[in-house]
Amino acid sequence: MNPRVHRRGLIKAAGAIATTAAASRVYQMPAVLAQDRTTITWLTDLPGDIVVNAFNEQNPDVEVKIEAVSFNEVFQQNQVRLGSGSDSLDVISVDAPLVTSYGLRGWLEPLDDAFPADVRSQWVDALVESSSYNGQLLSIPIWNSTQLFYYNEELLSAAGITGPGPDERWTWEQVTEAAQAVTKDDVFGFQFEQFNRIYQLQPLPQGKGSQVIGDDGLTVEGIIDNEAWVSAFDWYQKLHNEWKVAPQGTIEPNELFINQKLAMCVRGPWAITSLAAADLPFSWKAAPHPIWEGGEIVVPTDSWHLGVNPNSKNKEAAIRFLQYAGGEEAGRLWYEAGDSWPSQKSLLDEIVNNPANTEWPNAAFPIAAAESAHGVPRPLTPGYNEYQDILTSAFENLRNGGDAQTELTNAAQRIEREMRKYR
Amino acid sequence: MFRREAATPYLFLIPAMLLILVWRYIPIIAGLRESFYSNGLSLTGAKQFVGLDNYRYLFDDPTYWESVRVTLKFNAIVNPLQVGCSLLLALLINQAVPGIRFFRTLLLLPIAISINVAAIAWGLALDSNYGVVNGILKMLSLPTQPFFRDADQAMPTLIGVVTWIGVPYWALFFLAGLQGIPKEVLEAARIDGASRFQAFRQIIVPLLSRTTTFVLVATTVANFTMFAPPYLLTNGGPSGATNLIMFDAWKRGFTYGDLGGSAASITLFLAVLMIVVALEFLITRPRHD
């Protein structure tokens, strides 16, 4: 996008400058006038204003504009606009597992020179791994994630159950038992926040020792239809159909939780701030992510990355924004606003060691930071979109009563077919 | 002078032809071309000519054939249903009774609602957990229904929603057709002792044949190319029960990044649609011409 020169804009800018100068008497001539600013566009569903405003303030020659869309639209718009070679986007929001897919299609500008090894070492190692494809750094991790087990203390105690303490990790078997005890009328026992996406569901088979995709990043037959997967998703199916402790259909688990219609849920650490700020009329607590009895601890991680459109006409400005958005200052802004979980190691250490995080609800932050140690990324595959979409359909079918073995076998066959084009 | 006059109608046609060329024929040709290229899965994103590979891939894909089956089943039900219901609605609101204008407005009101809004509203009403329809069923002590969540119910529910959205619109055309039938003809039939059914069968149906052809062809095209309701309500599920071909093609192109496969699917679909429409023209051709 070229710098824009508008006469009306110039007059407005001059007027605004004069007014501000007169009012503050401390006005200094800016180094760059409005007409010389390079405008770059960032398509996202994230609450990016706080970081964009700070960046724009510190960089008078660049203006980042957010093109706000919904979560699902980010993926679709990226496909359409990047696939057509459009230069209408400069900064791209990339969900971590799609870095490989976008990289394979040539939709991400290599960033190795802009982010040398010493800069990369500021981020959690697993996130750097998912930022790279074919030995090149293609994106930077602005956020991170981990998962916690949240529960409504009052709903649990009304059923005669005491929830887990901050250091206590419940098993899924305990969750099932508690959910059955709590569920009655229109109150449900348990649900995942992202109830049909592999992101929050992959610990179920992985916790039973299974992979989620072959080492080649393409093979799924014999994996997603193996015994561990079938038994894990048979449990998931029963939650919705046999025990009826998890709500079916189109639901908003977060709304259900804050309205006391859902007793327990798995959500990211971003919920700590939002639940605390909501001043809820009930007491809630968070605990480590559940595991299968005798199983492995597996906690979903990864989050949003930013990349640069290779067709952008303002790559230099876009890279400057990435350098800011991936840095500690931006990470702190987002974390303190309660919007995200930081990708920078220094900030995670700070959270664990902060004396302010000993009292509830802040005490939940160190639990989340400790869970980061068990974080596993989503499958790194060029066909992640296909993998995720087909599994989402299978999970929906399971929620509606489908048979785990049948649904997973069908899904494996469909994914294998879609993966052929990458072989 | 003569030449200029002869050219005038063509000059008037040029703007429309240009628009059709730009918005219809060029995209069709571009789609056809795209269907012979690969997905651009290289580090440079360059496309490769793959001949008929995208078509072979589709023919070998059970999901594609299931989508074709679902689309044909959907259309075999929804098109005659919409034509029949809109004709009935038009006959109903063509009656000369007091207050008919009010009822006409009421019955034709859904036209003013966009298909997306109507689909979302029905999605909320038919929500299996908190929808008003299940609320009413509960109030009447009847069992609640899964609607879009059940593989057996999803298709009939989708047909119901799409029919609700489409019928008032198509009824307008029938209403215009009915109002174009001279009253004298119907009066003469009545004087000759024809019953209402005989008048309908022997006079109204033949005189409406051009309108019927138009409505049938237009509903066929609209319903074969239906995209928004499955996208907004079912995501093609459950278990592919509402995976209409347009939605399937969109998913191939924009979720799986397989633009070549998507273009091949649309090209085949266009060919099938042209055959279906040609058959409809043939079957509903006025016999008296």
Interface residues (C-beta under 8 A of the other chain):
Chain A: F75 Q76 Q79 V80 G83 G85 S101 G103 L104 R105 G106 W107 N134 P247 Q248 G249 T250 I251 P382 G383 N385 E386 D389 S393 E396 N397 R399 N400 G402 R414 R417 E418 K421 Y422
Chain B: S38 N39 G40 L41 S42 L43 T44 G45 D61 T63 G123 D127 S128 N129 P146 R149 D150 A151 N235 G236 G237 P238 S239 G240 K251 G253 F254 T255 Y256 G257 D258 L259
